Amino acid sequence: MATIRTNLTKTLERAGVTIIRGTGRLEGSQRVGVREINGVDRVLSGRDVIIATGSDPFVPPGIETDGRTVFTSDEAVSLEWLPRWLAIIGSGYIGLEFGQMYRRFGSEVTIIERGPRLIAREDEDVSAGVRDIVAGEGVRVELGAEVAGVETQGNGIAVVIKRDGATTRISGSHLLLAIGRVPNTGDLGLDRAGIATDSRGYITVDVVSLNSDHPQKAELRAKFLDEIRRAFASKPAPTNLLLDSFMKKEVTRCVPNLRKVVGAAVSRG
C-alpha cells in the first residue's frame, strides 16, 4: 500500500496537482478550510469543490469491534490468521464476498441476515440463485435472524438472534460485521455551504441522480434504460455493462458464476 500511495502521489504531482495533507472542512460554497498536520490552519478557495471523503463500515450500537475477534471489512482484508468459524452479520455483496472467500480458504462460515433473503435489493430469483451458489460451497445461511447482541464465548463469540419469537445463539470463533457503510460527512461543515444530507448522512444530489425529485427524472431514467437495452441487444452483450449497470455493482463480484444467474434473470424479464 505504501508503494501504491507513493506512486499515486508522484503521478498527481507530475500532473500539476498540489497536495495538502491535513483535515478539511467547508467554510462556504467555494471555500475549504484545512488544518494541516503541522498545526497550521488555512483557507482555500476555488470555483468548484468536490467532496470525496469516502465512508466507514457501519458498527451497530451495542457491538464493539477489537480488530481481531470482532471486526469489519476494513480489517478482514488484512487478517494474518484464518478464522476457524467466521460468523458474518449482513448478506450484501461485502458479506457474500468475504463469506465465499473465507469458505474457500477453509473457514466454516455462517451468514446471518435479518431479512427473508440474501441481497434483498435484487430480484428474488437473483437472491435465490446466489443463495444456491454459496450454500453449494458449504456456507451456512441464517435468514430472518434479528441480531439481539454479541457475547464472548470461551475463545470465540456467540451472536444472539431472535427469530419467530425464539432466542438462539450462533457460535463462531470470529465475527465480521458487514451491515453496510456510513458516509464521512458528519464533521465537514456542510451546513456552511448550504449542503443538505438525508437521514443516513448521505449528501442529497441534483439532476444527475435517478433517485432525486428533479423534474427531468423520468427523462433521465428513460435514457438510462434505453442505453441498457441497446447494450443487451448488441452481439455479444458487453458483460461489464451488464454486470455493473444492471446489478448496480452490488452483487456480481462475490460469485464468479453469477453471470448465469444474471442472464437467466434478464431473459425472464
Phi, psi and chi 1 to 4 in degrees:
 res  aa     phi    psi   chi1   chi2   chi3   chi4
   1 MET       -  -38.6  -73.2  -59.2  -62.9      -
   2 ALA   -62.1  -40.5      -      -      -      -
   3 THR   -65.6  -43.4  -59.4      -      -      -
   4 ILE   -61.3  -44.5  -66.0  174.4      -      -
   5 ARG   -62.4  -42.3 -172.9  178.8  -64.0  111.0
   6 THR   -63.8  -44.0  -61.7      -      -      -
   7 ASN   -65.1  -41.2  -69.5  -21.6      -      -
   8 LEU   -64.7  -39.4  -72.4  174.7      -      -
   9 THR   -61.6  -45.0  -60.8      -      -      -
  10 LYS   -63.8  -38.6  -68.7  179.3  178.7  178.3
  11 THR   -63.0  -44.2  -61.7      -      -      -
  12 LEU   -64.9  -42.4  -70.5  171.8      -      -
  13 GLU   -65.2  -37.9  -70.1  174.7  -20.8      -
  14 ARG   -65.1  -27.9  -76.1 -163.7  -62.5  -92.1
  15 ALA   -82.9    0.4      -      -      -      -
  16 GLY    90.7   15.3      -      -      -      -
  17 VAL   -84.9  131.0  176.3      -      -      -
  18 THR   -89.3  125.1  -60.0      -      -      -
  19 ILE  -106.4  123.2  -60.4  174.7      -      -
  20 ILE  -116.3  120.8  -58.7  173.0      -      -
  21 ARG   -94.2  121.7  -67.6  176.1  171.8   81.5
  22 GLY   171.5 -166.3      -      -      -      -
  23 THR  -107.8  123.3  -57.7      -      -      -
  24 GLY  -100.1  159.4      -      -      -      -
  25 ARG  -155.7  157.2   65.1 -170.0 -177.3  -81.5
  26 LEU   -87.2  137.7  -67.1  176.6      -      -
  27 GLU  -115.2    0.4  -66.2  -71.1   -8.1      -
  28 GLY   167.2 -175.2      -      -      -      -
  29 SER   -65.5  -27.6   60.6      -      -      -
  30 GLN  -133.0   27.9  -65.1  175.0  -53.0      -
  31 ARG  -131.6  133.9  -68.1  161.0   56.4   84.3
  32 VAL  -125.4  124.7  174.9      -      -      -
  33 GLY   -92.7  143.9      -      -      -      -
  34 VAL  -134.4  126.7 -178.9      -      -      -
  35 ARG   -98.7  104.6  173.1   60.5   61.3   89.4
  36 GLU   -70.1  162.7  -61.8 -175.8   46.8      -
  37 ILE   -65.4  -18.6   56.7  177.0      -      -
  38 ASN   -88.8    4.5   59.4    7.5      -      -
  39 GLY    93.8   -9.0      -      -      -      -
  40 VAL   -74.4  134.5  174.2      -      -      -
  41 ASP  -108.2  131.8 -158.0  -88.4      -      -
  42 ARG  -142.5  160.6   57.6 -168.7  -62.8 -168.5
  43 VAL  -122.8  129.1  176.8      -      -      -
  44 LEU  -112.2  154.4  -50.9  172.4      -      -
  45 SER  -131.5  152.9   61.0      -      -      -
  46 GLY  -163.7  165.3      -      -      -      -
  47 ARG   -67.6  -41.6 -173.8 -172.1   66.3 -177.6
  48 ASP  -126.4  147.2  -59.0  -55.1      -      -
  49 VAL  -125.7  123.4  175.1      -      -      -
  50 ILE  -102.7  126.4  -62.9  174.6      -      -
  51 ILE   -99.2  115.0  -61.6  174.9      -      -
  52 ALA  -139.7   57.5      -      -      -      -
  53 THR   -89.2   -1.2   49.3      -      -      -
  54 GLY    74.0 -160.0      -      -      -      -
  55 SER  -148.2  167.7   61.5      -      -      -
  56 ASP  -124.0  153.7  -74.1  -37.0      -      -
  57 PRO   -60.6  141.6  -22.3   33.7      -      -
  58 PHE   -81.7  127.4  172.8   68.2      -      -
  59 VAL  -115.0  114.2  178.6      -      -      -
  60 PRO   -67.0  151.7   23.3  -31.8      -      -
  61 PRO   -56.8  140.9  -21.8   32.3      -      -
  62 GLY    93.3   -8.5      -      -      -      -
  63 ILE  -117.6  127.3  -61.5 -179.7      -      -
  64 GLU  -109.3  136.7  -65.2 -175.6    2.2      -
  65 THR   -99.1  147.4   61.6      -      -      -
  66 ASP  -122.8   -0.8   57.9   14.9      -      -
  67 GLY    79.2   -3.6      -      -      -      -
  68 ARG  -125.2  -56.5  -66.2 -173.9   57.8   83.3
  69 THR   -94.0  -41.3  -56.8      -      -      -
  70 VAL  -118.3  120.4 -179.5      -      -      -
  71 PHE  -148.5  171.9   47.2   83.0      -      -
  72 THR  -109.2 -177.5   68.8      -      -      -
  73 SER   -63.5  -25.3   56.2      -      -      -
  74 ASP   -61.1  -40.1  -76.2    0.4      -      -
  75 GLU   -84.4  -28.0  -67.0   86.0   23.5      -
  76 ALA   -63.6  -24.1      -      -      -      -
  77 VAL   -79.6   -9.5  -63.9      -      -      -
  78 SER  -133.5   24.6   56.9      -      -      -
  79 LEU   -64.1  143.5  -67.4 -176.5      -      -
  80 GLU  -102.7   11.3  -63.5 -179.5   -5.3      -
  81 TRP  -142.3  163.5   61.4   90.4      -      -
  82 LEU  -103.3  116.8 -176.4   65.0      -      -
  83 PRO   -58.8  136.4  -22.8   33.9      -      -
  84 ARG   -68.6  -46.0  179.3 -179.8   57.9   81.8
  85 TRP  -141.1  110.1 -165.1  -48.9      -      -
  86 LEU  -100.1  118.5  179.7   62.8      -      -
  87 ALA   -93.7  136.5      -      -      -      -
  88 ILE  -124.6  123.6  -59.0  175.2      -      -
  89 ILE   -94.7  116.9  -60.2  177.9      -      -
  90 GLY   113.3  136.6      -      -      -      -
  91 SER  -125.3   32.6   69.9      -      -      -
  92 GLY   -77.4 -169.9      -      -      -      -
  93 TYR   -65.1  -30.0   71.7   88.0      -      -
  94 ILE   -66.5  -48.3  -65.1  177.4      -      -
  95 GLY   -61.8  -39.7      -      -      -      -
  96 LEU   -69.1  -41.5  -70.0  170.7      -      -
  97 GLU   -58.6  -52.0  -77.2 -179.6  -10.4      -
  98 PHE   -70.4  -33.9  -78.1  104.4      -      -
  99 GLY   -61.4  -48.2      -      -      -      -
 100 GLN   -67.1  -41.1 -174.3 -175.1   58.4      -
 101 MET   -60.9  -50.5 -179.2  179.4   74.7      -
 102 TYR   -71.3  -28.3  -84.2  103.3      -      -
 103 ARG   -64.4  -41.9  177.7   60.9 -172.3  144.6
 104 ARG   -69.8  -26.6  -69.6 -179.0  174.6 -178.4
 105 PHE   -71.8  -21.3  -73.8  164.5      -      -
 106 GLY   123.0   -2.4      -      -      -      -
 107 SER   -77.0  148.4  -59.8      -      -      -
 108 GLU   -75.2  140.6  -63.0  -67.9  -24.5      -
 109 VAL  -134.6  134.1  175.3      -      -      -
 110 THR  -126.6  122.9  -59.3      -      -      -
 111 ILE   -99.4  126.8  -65.7  177.6      -      -
 112 ILE  -110.8  122.2  -56.6  167.5      -      -
 113 GLU  -131.4  129.5  168.3   59.2   45.4      -
 114 ARG   -76.5  -21.8   68.6  177.1 -179.1  178.3
 115 GLY   -82.6  177.6      -      -      -      -
 116 PRO   -80.9   -9.2   29.2  -35.3      -      -
 117 ARG  -154.8  164.4   57.2 -170.3  178.7   93.3
 118 LEU   -72.2  160.5  -56.9  178.3      -      -
 119 ILE    32.5   66.6   47.2  174.3      -      -
 120 ALA   -64.0  -17.3      -      -      -      -
 121 ARG   -73.9  -17.4  -66.9 -177.8  179.6  179.3
 122 GLU   -93.5  169.9  -50.2  -54.0  -30.8      -
 123 ASP   -61.6  153.9  -66.9  -18.5      -      -
 124 GLU   -61.9  -38.2  -69.0 -173.6    8.9      -
 125 ASP   -68.8  -31.3   51.1   -6.4      -      -
 126 VAL   -67.6  -44.4  174.7      -      -      -
 127 SER   -58.1  -44.1  -65.5      -      -      -
 128 ALA   -64.3  -40.9      -      -      -      -
 129 GLY   -63.9  -41.7      -      -      -      -
 130 VAL   -64.8  -41.0  171.4      -      -      -
 131 ARG   -61.8  -41.9 -179.3  176.3 -179.4  179.1
 132 ASP   -61.0  -38.8  -70.3  -16.7      -      -
 133 ILE   -66.6  -50.8  -68.5  169.5      -      -
 134 VAL   -69.5  -37.1  -64.3      -      -      -
 135 ALA   -64.5  -35.2      -      -      -      -
 136 GLY   -65.0  -20.5      -      -      -      -
 137 GLU   -94.7    3.0  -63.8 -167.1   14.6      -
 138 GLY    96.5   10.0      -      -      -      -
 139 VAL   -81.1  127.0  175.6      -      -      -
 140 ARG   -81.2  141.0  -66.1  169.0  174.4   81.9
 141 VAL  -125.5  126.2  176.4      -      -      -
 142 GLU  -115.9  108.3  -62.1  -75.5  -12.7      -
 143 LEU  -100.6  159.1  -60.3  176.3      -      -
 144 GLY    63.3   29.2      -      -      -      -
 145 ALA  -109.1  105.1      -      -      -      -
 146 GLU   -83.7  121.1 -176.2   74.5   28.8      -
 147 VAL   -76.0  123.4  174.8      -      -      -
 148 ALA  -103.6  -11.0      -      -      -      -
 149 GLY   165.4  170.4      -      -      -      -
 150 VAL  -129.3  129.9  175.9      -      -      -
 151 GLU  -120.0  151.9  -58.3  174.0  -13.4      -
 152 THR   -80.0  134.6  -59.8      -      -      -
 153 GLN  -137.6   99.0 -171.1  178.2   70.9      -
 154 GLY    62.4 -124.2      -      -      -      -
 155 ASN   -93.7    8.6  -66.7  -34.1      -      -
 156 GLY  -130.8 -148.3      -      -      -      -
 157 ILE  -134.8  164.3   55.0   90.8      -      -
 158 ALA  -136.0  126.3      -      -      -      -
 159 VAL   -93.6  119.7 -179.3      -      -      -
 160 VAL   -85.6  122.7 -177.5      -      -      -
 161 ILE  -124.3  150.5   64.9  169.2      -      -
 162 LYS  -115.9  130.2  -67.1 -177.0  177.8  179.7
 163 ARG  -151.8  126.1 -179.1  167.2   48.1 -165.6
 164 ASP    55.3   38.7  -60.7  -32.2      -      -
 165 GLY    81.5   -3.0      -      -      -      -
 166 ALA  -111.2  149.7      -      -      -      -
 167 THR  -109.4  127.1  -61.2      -      -      -
 168 THR  -134.4  173.3   56.8      -      -      -
 169 ARG  -127.0  136.7  -73.9  167.5  171.4   76.9
 170 ILE  -111.1  117.4  -62.0  174.8      -      -
 171 SER   -91.1  155.1  -61.1      -      -      -
 172 GLY  -166.1  170.1      -      -      -      -
 173 SER   -88.0  -27.5   60.8      -      -      -
 174 HIS  -144.1  160.5  -62.3   78.4      -      -
 175 LEU  -132.2  128.1  173.9   62.9      -      -
 176 LEU  -108.8  125.9  166.0   61.9      -      -
 177 LEU   -92.6  115.7  -59.0  176.3      -      -
 178 ALA  -131.8   58.2      -      -      -      -
 179 ILE  -100.9    6.4  -40.8  171.9      -      -
 180 GLY   120.7 -174.7      -      -      -      -
 181 ARG  -132.5  157.1  -58.6 -177.4   68.7   86.6
 182 VAL  -122.6  141.3  -69.3      -      -      -
 183 PRO   -72.9  148.6   27.3  -34.7      -      -
 184 ASN   -87.9   72.4  -66.2  -40.5      -      -
 185 THR  -121.9   -3.9   56.8      -      -      -
 186 GLY   -65.3  -31.3      -      -      -      -
 187 ASP  -118.0   28.6   57.4   -5.6      -      -
 188 LEU   -90.8  -11.2  -65.3 -179.3      -      -
 189 GLY    72.5   38.6      -      -      -      -
 190 LEU   -60.3  -32.4  -62.5  177.4      -      -
 191 ASP   -63.5  -28.6   55.5  -37.2      -      -
 192 ARG   -69.4  -16.9  -69.5 -167.4  -73.3  -90.9
 193 ALA  -109.5    8.7      -      -      -      -
 194 GLY    70.4   28.4      -      -      -      -
 195 ILE   -99.2  128.7  -61.6  174.4      -      -
 196 ALA   -99.8  153.6      -      -      -      -
 197 THR  -126.8  161.1   60.4      -      -      -
 198 ASP   -86.6 -172.2   62.6   18.0      -      -
 199 SER   -65.5  -19.6   58.9      -      -      -
 200 ARG   -98.2   -0.6  -63.2 -178.9  -62.0  168.7
 201 GLY    95.0    1.2      -      -      -      -
 202 TYR   -78.2  140.7  -72.0   93.3      -      -
 203 ILE   -71.7  128.1  -65.0  173.2      -      -
 204 THR   -74.4  141.3   55.7      -      -      -
 205 VAL  -118.7  179.9  -66.6      -      -      -
 206 ASP  -111.9 -132.7   51.3   20.7      -      -
 207 VAL   -59.6  -26.9   63.0      -      -      -
 208 VAL   -73.7  -11.7  -62.0      -      -      -
 209 SER   -96.9  128.5  171.9      -      -      -
 210 LEU   -74.0   -8.7  -64.9 -178.8      -      -
 211 ASN   -99.6    3.9  -65.0  -41.0      -      -
 212 SER   -84.1  175.6   71.0      -      -      -
 213 ASP   -98.7   20.0  -66.9  -34.3      -      -
 214 HIS   -63.6  143.5 -166.5  -83.5      -      -
 215 PRO   -61.8  -20.1   17.2  -31.3      -      -
 216 GLN   -91.5   11.8  -63.8  179.9   19.3      -
 217 LYS   -55.9  -48.2  173.6 -179.9  176.0  179.1
 218 ALA   -61.6  -42.2      -      -      -      -
 219 GLU   -64.8  -43.3  177.7 -175.6   -9.9      -
 220 LEU   -64.1  -43.6  -68.9  170.6      -      -
 221 ARG   -61.8  -41.5 -176.5 -177.9  -63.4  -83.0
 222 ALA   -62.9  -41.3      -      -      -      -
 223 LYS   -64.4  -41.3  -71.2 -178.1  178.2  179.3
 224 PHE   -61.9  -47.6  174.4   74.5      -      -
 225 LEU   -66.1  -34.4  -66.2  176.5      -      -
 226 ASP   -65.4  -38.4 -174.2   57.5      -      -
 227 GLU   -62.7  -41.3  -71.5 -179.8    3.3      -
 228 ILE   -67.1  -40.8  -68.2 -175.8      -      -
 229 ARG   -60.9  -42.1  -68.5 -169.8 -169.2   98.0
 230 ARG   -65.2  -37.7  -72.6 -158.4  -56.8  -91.0
 231 ALA   -65.4  -42.4      -      -      -      -
 232 PHE   -66.1  -29.6  -73.3  160.4      -      -
 233 ALA   -77.9  -18.3      -      -      -      -
 234 SER   -71.2  158.2   62.8      -      -      -
 235 LYS  -120.8  111.5  -56.0  -70.1 -175.8 -176.0
 236 PRO   -81.6  163.8   31.6  -35.1      -      -
 237 ALA   -66.3  138.0      -      -      -      -
 238 PRO   -67.2  109.3   23.7  -31.4      -      -
 239 THR   -59.6  -38.4  -56.8      -      -      -
 240 ASN   -63.9  -37.8   63.1  -37.4      -      -
 241 LEU   -70.4  -41.2  176.4   61.8      -      -
 242 LEU   -59.3  -47.6 -176.1  151.0      -      -
 243 LEU   -73.1  -43.3  -62.4 -178.5      -      -
 244 ASP   -75.0  -45.4  -70.5  -13.1      -      -
 245 SER   -79.4  -51.5  -63.7      -      -      -
 246 PHE   -65.9  -39.6 -175.9   77.2      -      -
 247 MET   -96.2    3.0  -60.7  -56.6  -67.0      -
 248 LYS    59.5   28.2  -57.8  174.2 -173.9  176.6
 249 LYS    59.9   19.5  -59.5 -178.7 -178.2  178.7
 250 GLU  -108.1   -9.4  -67.0 -179.6   -5.0      -
 251 VAL  -127.6  -44.9 -177.0      -      -      -
 252 THR   -68.7  -22.1   52.3      -      -      -
 253 ARG   -70.4  -17.4  -69.2 -179.6  -64.4  155.7
 254 CYS   -79.3  -26.8   65.3      -      -      -
 255 VAL  -135.5  121.0  -82.1      -      -      -
 256 PRO   -59.1  -35.3  -22.6   32.8      -      -
 257 ASN   -95.3   22.8   51.7  -22.0      -      -
 258 LEU   -71.5  -17.7 -173.7   59.0      -      -
 259 ARG   -57.0  -35.0  -62.7  177.7 -175.3  179.8
 260 LYS   -62.9  -41.0  -61.4  177.3 -177.0  177.6
 261 VAL   -65.4  -45.2  179.5      -      -      -
 262 VAL   -61.8  -44.6  175.6      -      -      -
 263 GLY   -59.7  -40.0      -      -      -      -
 264 ALA   -66.2  -41.8      -      -      -      -
 265 ALA   -64.5  -39.4      -      -      -      -
 266 VAL   -67.6  -43.8  172.3      -      -      -
 267 SER   -66.6  -27.0   64.6      -      -      -
 268 ARG   -85.7   -9.2  -74.5 -164.9  -66.2  -91.1
 269 GLY   -61.8      -      -      -      -      -
